[in-house]
Amino acid sequence: MADAAALTHSPRVTGLFMDFDGTLAEIVSEPSKAGPLEGIPETLEELGRSFGVVALVSGRTAAELVGWFGNEVELWGLYGAERSVAGEITLAEDVAPYASLMRRVAAEAKERLQATGIDGLLVEDKGVMVGLHWRRADDVGAAGRIVTGVAGDLAERHGIEQSPGKLALELRPPVEWSKGDVVRRRAGEEGLRAAAFVGDDYGDLTAFDALDELAQSGVATVRVGVASSEMPEELKRRAEIELAGPPAVLEWLRSLLAAIPR
Ligand SMILES: [Mg+2]
């Protein structure tokens, strides 16, 4: 384990990787209404001028992130399956062939969830992934069980995978990829000697795994967890630094900026 000071003494060979929702943006009941906390885009842009890598790795589509951030911030959408370079978005080759299947899954999920008669369920069609959300349901416990049952059935019938989220889950093609792959890949490409990941949800645990591997080869790593009432227990346990929410993340990012040698 390294402390945050390890991130600022050689910024050119340091990577700062972050999740978006719940980390840089408050969680809202309708994902399309979210936005980064005020001050975050400017702070990241400034960090990006000094650090080797400043990257967002989100479950959202890259297209949703592009408008909010400047050129110094790398954008990875769909857990790393999409990468945005100078506004041009590319989809990973092994994921792209599943687009039509996943579109059918999204349509079927909409029908099936509508048929449950439960208010407040949301199907988010992300092209090659489908998000199912029950945050707005009156009884989130019951809604979660029903949506999880439908998702399990869809996954089995279509031969696809699912992964958990906060009051949400995600249906995805049967191809292995994760936020952790982005951390591994960029650390290798840039020869990073220090790296941190800041996240709040289940999908961020793969990035913690990647940091732990990098630490084995001598990279200074910092696992940062963003707390909430829905914080996954494993994330809380593994976080070396725990921040109280997006405002605390902003303060922490500003403290990194202030600590960069000039
Ligand atoms: Mg998140």
Residues whose N, C-alpha, C, O or C-beta is under 5 A from the ligand:
A	BS01	MG	D19 F20 D21 G22 T23 D200 D201
